[in-house]
């Protein structure tokens, strides 16, 4: 009886896979698993963590994780540059070149880890002073966290490029489960140090899964290593600076907002920002499964000379509709949730900001879809416009929140005007984050439309 049921399930799985377009089937498949992971993350980050950490420690989590994220930048830049060749080699069956490329990525990852570890150690005292960190154990576990996380970009990018969707889905559940399990046991005893250890454990679980995925993927292909650098050296020469600027600006956007809140505002505001940020990410869970598979699918379509317009159109439509529904839901129900959940009640004054920040999440997702399509076509010219805009806004955030330091260094009239008209706070911060997406969105729309016109002429 059980075998009959299993066979029916397999038949149903294959029937659905055959009937549905790839992007709908795989995104739906991953969607189910990512929602399970989202529930686990919700329990960990919004129920368990606030229960055991003080406002000061709760406000430290985002600055710490983003500071450590710097370690993944060098390898993340290189993997972004060569992802096109990973997809091409896999599609063309050039396994010798693909193996050589993967080997060199790991070698580069090891070298870059040593380099960023030195930068981490040099800059840590300044960071700790501004964040009010005194425990040396935090430094030790942050360093371990840095070393473990620095090699993840190549693993996750390769798994997406090689379309290992099943293992990606399993990882979407395994990682938050391990995080929750370790957090339950370690947070009551070790506080924020226990949370960092739980993060390390979840990353290690993800790393083991991704290594397993690569082993079983490459196992049937025993091709000898072949040189590949001549294929991609021109791309690296042409785009290395642009990708580096883009990655650096992206890291600043992850680091600066929580840093200025913790440094310039109160511990209560920092804890409130932690809660707001996690709840405002709820719209992202509605379309995160699409984002995981969008780049490889668009890249393959472009390599085959097929139009990507329909895929992009329906992805944006779904993103806007699903995101809009979630934003409205957050506006209506978040105040009630803050009063209902015991761990949130003392921070209920921050409920009013959640829906507002979630608007930035939805706008950012639309931008991501457009940028992903342009990246699949290797059109990066709009980045020369969007990166300066984003850099200007994020540096403005830091300068405006720390405006007092500029007194006496700029004309008094200018200083007084800004000081009287800008009020540092969470509403000001979130307004600037929305402004950044609104300024970059028209640029991406224009270049997407131009790329669609050019592609349609080539196809016809």
CORSULBEL-V720740 format. One record per residue. N is the residue number from 0. SS is DSSP state (2 for helix, 1 for strand, 0 for the rest). PSI is psi in whole degrees, -180 to 180 (NA if undefined). Layout:
n:ss:psi
N:SS:PSI
N:SS:PSI
This chain:
n:ss:psi
0:0:-45
1:2:-40
2:2:-38
3:2:-43
4:2:-42
5:2:-43
6:2:-40
7:2:-40
8:2:-43
9:2:-42
10:2:-44
11:2:-41
12:2:-49
13:2:-35
14:2:-46
15:2:-42
16:2:-37
17:2:-38
18:2:-35
19:0:149
20:0:152
21:2:-45
22:2:-34
23:2:-44
24:2:-52
25:2:-37
26:2:-38
27:2:-41
28:2:-48
29:2:-32
30:2:-44
31:2:-46
32:2:-39
33:2:-30
34:2:-35
35:2:-45
36:2:-37
37:2:-39
38:2:-43
39:2:-43
40:2:-39
41:2:-47
42:2:-44
43:2:-56
44:2:-24
45:2:-9
46:2:-49
47:2:-51
48:2:-50
49:2:-24
50:2:-35
51:2:-11
52:0:145
53:0:170
54:2:-42
55:2:-45
56:2:-36
57:2:-39
58:0:-13
59:2:-23
60:2:-50
61:2:-46
62:2:-39
63:2:-49
64:2:-36
65:2:-33
66:2:-43
67:2:-31
68:2:-18
69:2:-32
70:2:-25
71:2:-5
72:2:-53
73:2:-48
74:2:-34
75:2:-38
76:2:-47
77:2:-42
78:2:-35
79:2:-34
80:2:-34
81:2:2
82:2:-35
83:2:-39
84:2:-31
85:2:-47
86:2:-42
87:2:-47
88:2:-39
89:2:-43
90:2:-34
91:2:-1
92:0:26
93:0:72
94:2:-30
95:2:-46
96:2:-40
97:2:-42
98:2:-41
99:2:-42
100:2:-45
101:2:-42
102:2:-46
103:2:-31
104:2:-41
105:2:-38
106:2:-47
107:2:-38
108:2:-41
109:2:-43
110:2:-44
111:2:-31
112:2:-42
113:2:-43
114:2:-48
115:2:-26
116:2:-38
117:2:-45
118:2:-41
119:2:-48
120:2:-42
121:2:-42
122:2:-6
123:2:-43
124:2:-43
125:2:-43
126:2:-48
127:2:-38
128:2:-45
129:2:-26
130:2:-8
131:0:32
132:0:128
133:0:-29
134:0:128
135:2:-21
136:2:-31
137:2:-42
138:2:-47
139:2:-48
140:2:-28
141:2:-38
142:2:-44
143:2:-43
144:2:-42
145:2:-48
146:2:-38
147:2:-43
148:2:-19
149:0:-22
150:0:-1
151:2:-32
152:2:-42
153:2:-37
154:2:-49
155:2:-38
156:2:-40
157:2:-40
158:2:-36
159:2:-43
160:2:-34
161:0:6
162:0:45
163:0:68
164:2:-35
165:2:-47
166:2:-31
167:2:-41
168:2:-43
169:2:-42
170:2:-32
171:2:-21
172:2:-41
173:2:-47
174:2:-53
175:2:-28
176:2:-45
177:2:-42
178:2:-46
179:2:-43
180:2:-48
181:2:-36
182:2:-40
183:2:-41
184:2:-32
185:2:-34
186:2:-44
187:2:-26
188:2:-46
189:2:-2
190:0:-134
191:2:-30
192:2:-41
193:2:-35
194:2:-40
195:2:-41
196:2:-40
197:2:-39
198:2:-43
199:2:-44
200:2:-41
201:2:-38
202:2:-40
203:2:-40
204:2:-42
205:2:-40
206:2:-43
207:2:-43
208:2:-43
209:2:-38
210:2:-42
211:2:-42
212:2:-43
213:2:-38
214:2:-49
215:2:-23
216:2:-40
217:2:-17
218:0:-44
219:0:-12
220:0:102
221:0:34
222:0:149
223:0:154
224:0:139
225:0:148
226:0:145
227:0:-13
228:2:-31
229:2:-27
230:2:-37
231:2:-1
232:2:-34
233:2:-39
234:2:-44
235:2:-44
236:2:-39
237:2:-35
238:2:-1
239:2:-46
240:2:-45
241:2:-47
242:2:-37
243:2:-44
244:2:-42
245:2:-44
246:2:-41
247:2:-42
248:2:-40
249:2:-40
250:2:-41
251:2:-39
252:2:-29
253:2:-31
254:2:-45
255:2:-49
256:2:-53
257:2:-29
258:2:-47
259:2:-33
260:2:-46
261:2:-37
262:2:-43
263:2:-23
264:0:-172
265:0:166
266:2:-35
267:2:-41
268:2:-38
269:2:-42
270:2:-40
271:2:-40
272:2:-41
273:2:-48
274:2:-45
275:2:-46
276:2:-45
277:2:-40
278:2:-35
279:2:-16
280:0:-5
281:2:-41
282:2:-30
283:2:-34
284:2:-22
285:2:-26
286:2:13
287:2:-34
288:2:-36
289:2:-42
290:2:-32
291:2:-37
292:2:-3
293:2:-47
294:2:-52
295:2:-37
296:2:-43
297:2:-37
298:2:-44
299:2:-43
300:2:-43
301:2:-40
302:2:-33
303:0:1
304:0:19
305:0:153
306:0:141
307:0:2
308:2:-45
309:2:-43
310:2:-46
311:2:-42
312:2:-50
313:2:-31
314:2:-45
315:2:-41
316:2:-46
317:2:-41
318:2:-46
319:2:-45
320:2:-50
321:2:-44
322:2:-40
323:2:-42
324:2:-43
325:2:-41
326:2:-44
327:2:-43
328:2:-41
329:2:-39
330:2:-40
331:2:-38
332:2:-14
333:2:-44
334:2:-40
335:2:-41
336:2:-43
337:2:-32
338:2:-26
339:2:-41
340:0:122
341:2:-40
342:2:-19
343:2:-16
344:2:-41
345:0:-10
346:0:24
347:2:-22
348:2:-16
349:2:-2
350:2:-32
351:2:-14
352:2:-15
353:2:-51
354:2:-33
355:2:-45
356:2:-32
357:2:-24
358:2:-41
359:2:-37
360:2:-45
361:2:-45
362:2:-40
363:2:-36
364:2:-41
365:2:-45
366:2:-41
367:2:-39
368:2:-46
369:2:-44
370:2:-37
371:2:-42
372:2:-42
373:2:-38
374:2:-38
375:2:-31
376:0:1
377:0:49
378:0:108
379:0:5
380:0:-37
381:0:-23
382:2:-27
383:2:-18
384:2:-43
385:2:-34
386:2:-48
387:2:-37
388:2:-50
389:2:-40
390:2:-41
391:2:-44
392:2:-44
393:2:-36
394:2:-31
395:2:-38
396:2:-48
397:2:-44
398:2:-42
399:2:-39
400:2:-31
401:0:34
402:2:-29
403:2:-29
404:2:-17
405:2:-5
406:1:130
407:0:-13
408:0:-15
409:1:164
410:0:136
411:2:-36
412:2:-44
413:2:-43
414:2:-44
415:2:-39
416:2:-50
417:2:-43
418:2:-34
419:2:-22
420:2:-12
421:0:123
422:0:108
423:0:131
424:0:177
425:2:-38
426:2:-42
427:2:-42
428:2:-49
429:2:-33
430:2:-41
431:2:-33
432:2:-41
433:2:-42
434:2:-41
435:2:-45
436:2:-36
437:2:-32
438:2:-35
439:2:-24
440:2:-47
441:2:-35
442:2:-47
443:2:-38
444:2:-45
445:2:-49
446:2:-29
447:2:-45
448:2:-41
449:2:-43
450:2:-35
451:2:-41
452:2:-46
453:2:-44
454:2:-40
455:2:-34
456:2:-39
457:2:-39
458:2:-39
459:0:NA
